[in-house]
Amino acid sequence: MEPEPTVETSPKPKTSKKRLILAGVFFVIGFLILSAGASVLYYNQDTDSEGYAYSNVYHVNTTAYAFTAYMNEYRTSTWSWLGPENIAQIKYIVRNLNPAKELFTGYATTAQSEPYRKSFQCEIPTYWNWHVEPYYAEIYINTTVINGTGAPATLPQTQTFWLTTAQSSDTAVMTYLPQHEQHIWFIMNSDGSPHVTADIQIGFKSPILTILPLILLPLGIILLIGGVLLLRRKKDKPIKTE
């Protein structure tokens, strides 16, 4: 009788150094990207459903015909190449505390709206600061002063220089991103009457931060899986011998 053929297994292949190095790179980069995505997702939990973080509330109570505040241009960071609409969006919120009066809130460049502001009595902060960044916004107003005399000759909603406006007997909201020029934020009664009382607040969001977790988390997982696949050894194929 002929002897049964014996089956020998080939020696286990060794993982090459190049594969080990590449797998290590995949693991390190994947872990960093996954951690970054998880961190952004964690910080996003402190914003509202739209991604906005909100400043403190400042109470406006003036006997003048308007409360106005100069808003210096918003300067973007080195990420400006992504486009301002992706980096920052600012929301101006005015909550009317006198439901009997409809509030008008408007936003315009200083160059266009300054003559209108000077034509009647307005209250202006003498020193104040507004600060916004991802996950943080702040309004700080130290003191105010009333400038000018008399009532506005024309109602605010009849003006044509506004970049954006909102009117409400409850809460008026404007969304705008000032760029490259100083602006003025007006808060008035729609009928042009004096005595404006309201709570104002600023909201800020970076739309790119709501998108990043959707990109970073899957990418990190893919890289980690790629690293695992690079470390896997192929199954040994049996070799038949007589």
CORHUTA-V798914 format. One record per residue. N is the residue number from 1. PHI is phi in whole degrees, -180 to 180 (none if undefined). BURIAL is + if it has 16 or more other ideal C-beta (glycine too) atoms within 10 Angstrom, else -. D_FIRST is the distance of its C-alpha to the first C-alpha in Angstrom with 1 decimal. Layout:
BEGIN
N:PHI:BURIAL:D_FIRST
N:PHI:BURIAL:D_FIRST
END
This chain:
BEGIN
1:none:-:0.0
2:-79:-:3.7
3:-68:-:6.3
4:-66:-:8.9
5:-65:-:12.0
6:-93:-:14.8
7:-111:-:18.2
8:-113:-:21.2
9:-98:-:24.7
10:-73:-:27.4
11:-60:-:30.3
12:-62:-:33.1
13:-68:-:35.7
14:-91:-:39.1
15:-71:-:42.1
16:-69:-:44.3
17:-63:-:47.8
18:-63:-:49.3
19:-65:+:47.7
20:-63:-:48.9
21:-65:-:52.4
22:-64:-:52.6
23:-63:+:51.4
24:-62:-:54.0
25:-63:-:56.7
26:-60:+:55.7
27:-65:+:55.9
28:-66:-:59.3
29:-65:+:60.9
30:-61:+:59.5
31:-65:-:60.8
32:-64:-:64.2
33:-66:+:64.5
34:-64:+:63.4
35:-65:-:66.0
36:-63:+:68.7
37:-63:+:68.1
38:-66:-:68.1
39:-65:-:71.3
40:-63:+:73.1
41:-61:+:72.0
42:-66:-:73.4
43:-68:-:76.7
44:-65:+:77.0
45:-67:-:77.3
46:-87:-:80.8
47:-105:+:82.0
48:-81:-:83.0
49:-64:-:81.0
50:-94:-:82.2
51:95:+:81.3
52:-89:+:84.9
53:-107:+:86.1
54:-117:+:89.8
55:-80:+:92.7
56:-66:-:95.3
57:-96:-:98.1
58:-109:+:101.5
59:-91:-:104.5
60:-100:+:107.0
61:-148:-:110.5
62:-121:+:113.1
63:-85:-:116.6
64:-76:+:116.1
65:-88:+:115.1
66:-161:+:111.6
67:-111:+:109.2
68:-127:+:107.6
69:-143:+:105.1
70:-77:-:104.2
71:-118:+:100.5
72:-67:-:99.4
73:-59:-:96.6
74:-89:+:93.1
75:-106:-:91.1
76:-81:+:87.4
77:-89:-:84.9
78:-69:-:82.6
79:-87:-:80.6
80:-61:-:83.3
81:-64:-:81.1
82:-76:-:79.5
83:97:-:82.8
84:-59:-:85.5
85:-68:-:84.5
86:-93:+:81.1
87:-88:+:82.4
88:-149:+:85.4
89:-137:+:87.3
90:-113:+:90.5
91:-115:+:92.0
92:-107:+:95.7
93:-117:+:96.5
94:-127:+:100.1
95:-100:+:100.6
96:-71:+:104.1
97:-103:-:106.0
98:-131:-:108.9
99:-58:-:107.6
100:-70:-:111.1
101:-118:+:110.5
102:-84:+:107.8
103:-93:+:106.4
104:-112:+:105.8
105:-128:+:103.4
106:-138:+:103.0
107:-132:+:101.4
108:-154:+:102.9
109:-68:+:103.2
110:-61:-:106.1
111:-58:-:107.6
112:-83:+:107.9
113:-102:+:108.8
114:-60:+:111.1
115:-59:-:114.3
116:-67:+:113.7
117:-61:+:112.9
118:-77:-:116.2
119:-85:-:118.3
120:-151:+:118.3
121:-80:+:117.8
122:-133:+:114.3
123:-100:+:112.7
124:-132:+:110.5
125:-64:+:108.5
126:-80:-:110.1
127:-144:-:107.0
128:-157:-:103.6
129:-141:-:99.9
130:-123:+:97.0
131:-139:-:93.5
132:-138:+:90.3
133:-160:-:86.7
134:-53:+:83.3
135:72:+:83.5
136:-153:-:87.1
137:-148:+:90.6
138:-151:-:94.1
139:-118:+:97.7
140:-129:-:100.3
141:-121:+:104.0
142:-87:-:106.6
143:-136:-:109.9
144:-131:+:111.3
145:-142:-:114.6
146:-99:-:116.4
147:-116:-:117.5
148:82:+:119.7
149:-140:-:122.1
150:83:-:122.5
151:-91:-:120.2
152:-65:+:117.8
153:-72:-:119.7
154:-132:-:116.7
155:-70:-:113.8
156:-61:+:110.5
157:-70:-:108.5
158:-87:-:110.8
159:-76:+:109.8
160:-107:-:107.5
161:-90:-:106.1
162:-66:+:103.5
163:-84:-:99.9
164:-159:-:98.8
165:-141:+:100.7
166:-155:+:100.3
167:-131:+:102.8
168:-166:-:102.5
169:-88:-:104.5
170:-120:-:101.5
171:-128:-:98.9
172:-104:+:98.9
173:-128:-:95.8
174:-122:+:95.5
175:-121:+:92.4
176:-159:+:93.1
177:-117:-:91.8
178:-68:+:94.8
179:-139:-:94.1
180:64:-:96.1
181:-162:-:99.5
182:-76:-:101.5
183:-129:+:101.9
184:-125:+:104.1
185:-103:+:103.1
186:-103:+:105.9
187:-130:+:106.3
188:-141:+:109.3
189:-77:+:110.7
190:-61:+:110.2
191:-87:-:113.9
192:78:+:114.9
193:-84:-:116.5
194:-80:-:116.6
195:67:-:114.8
196:-102:+:111.1
197:-133:+:108.9
198:-165:+:105.2
199:-106:-:102.0
200:-116:+:100.1
201:-155:+:96.5
202:-117:+:94.0
203:-113:+:90.4
204:-140:+:87.8
205:-145:+:84.2
206:-113:+:81.7
207:-55:+:79.7
208:-62:+:77.0
209:-74:+:76.3
210:-81:-:75.5
211:-90:-:73.0
212:-54:+:71.3
213:-59:+:69.2
214:-69:-:67.8
215:-97:-:66.6
216:-70:+:65.8
217:-64:+:63.8
218:-63:-:61.2
219:-64:+:61.0
220:-62:+:60.4
221:-64:-:57.6
222:-61:-:56.0
223:-65:+:56.1
224:-66:+:54.6
225:-64:-:51.7
226:-61:+:51.2
227:-64:+:51.0
228:-64:-:48.4
229:-63:-:46.2
230:-67:+:46.5
231:-86:-:45.1
232:-71:-:42.1
233:-94:-:38.8
234:-71:-:36.3
235:-66:-:33.1
236:-69:-:30.1
237:-96:-:27.6
238:-68:-:23.9
239:-116:-:22.1
240:-84:-:18.4
241:-129:-:16.6
242:-73:-:13.2
END
